[in-house]
Amino acid sequence: ARLLDPEDYGILTMVMAVTAFAGMFGDLGLSTSAIRKKDLTSAQSSNLFWCTLSLGTILTIVIAAASPVVAWYYQKPAVLWPMEALSANFFLGSLGNLPGALLVRRMEFGKRAVASVLGGLVGLAVSITLALQEARHWALIAGSLTSTTCASLLMILLSGFRPERPSRGSGIREMAGFGLKVTAFDFVNYFHRNLDNLLIGRFHSTDALGLYSRAYQLLMFPLNNIRGPINAVALPALGRLQQEPEAFRRYYRRMLEILAFVSMPFIAFLFVASTPIVEVALGSRWLGVVPIFSLLAASAFIQPVMTSWGLVLLSLGQARRYLTAGIINTGFSAVGFVAGLPWGPEGVAAGYAIATYAALIPLLTFAFKQTPLKLLDFFQPILISTAASISTTIGMVALAPLLQMELPLITLVTQVIVFLALFISTLIILPGGWSHAQTNFRLVSGFLPSKKSAK
């Protein structure tokens, strides 16, 4: 971000908004189906691999051919060749889809993390190198292609998966049926995740979209790294408890409690410290990101726990209800995006925040129907974390004038210290807050490798 301009990110975001749509059909939900299936044979794994590889190849050809149409929609010719290049990501990514799903299925998250992190680091090195050579948006495109290639190859290597020849009668029809319903949800969810980019890219400037995309990515990077590992563990674990309603309910409540305890105070801090965070992370010339970042953080406060309804329905195999819930969620978001569009990226972010909270009760009520869960199973586990985070945020806003330092980094460090002090103090004061914190500290620390387990 310090080497490139908002316009460079705007071009990439325009392309990614379209490729994300095509990406829904990258494996037709077959990877998710492979993760949740109780007994997966080697023949089924091989057939799934060849299916996803074929889909990836077809999508590369289709998206490359559709590039002129996309450039016409945005009315920006600069989008054409970047989209041609990024179409190759579909083929490259399809190589690692099934091997990556097998790692998740076997709960070998360490190996999957190695592949993802190393692929990302190699792509980052390529992007920085080319950005220093003033390659502009091509630095981002080359980094993306490199990252996808490395991650896929490492998934294959670390999973130990070696595909056999395709065979008939392996029994993947049922898996394909489940996967198609998941793909239908992804189709609907695409508009939830990308309609904002499509609208801003079409009706506002490339710079505006660049600022919005940086705000969104800066927020989602830590957020995804909080909920991603928890969700990855929870999906197969809940799937194994689908025949035990009470155990399912207990596991969900405990997972939600941990997720809320980790994510809510963190996102509350991102909200109150948005200015020094942007200055330290991106530099002073990106201060236009601050209001967008703050508004998106307001909606993100509830999202990690709110989106747990998807885990519930997928783990119980309720793909049809999963799709319907996705339609409800997307409907609320789309209204928010369109309503806020006249006010630019800030208006879109504000509309999204309002729509998120408006959808909370209707969405959870529908999703939990015909499951072991009730609305109280959602609200009770997150109550203390919610109250402590909001109280701390109010205190930080009141103290804001006293926490402004000359250097952004010093301001950020000061705000971290004060926020932690206020949050811990609030937990001590709240009834049951300190025991809640101790329990979750122990659970979170249990995820960390000990010396004994390392040996």
Order of alpha helices (4+ residues) and beta strands (2+ residues): alpha-alpha-alpha-alpha-alpha-alpha-alpha-alpha-alpha-alpha-alpha-alpha-alpha-alpha-alpha-alpha-alpha-alpha-alpha-alpha
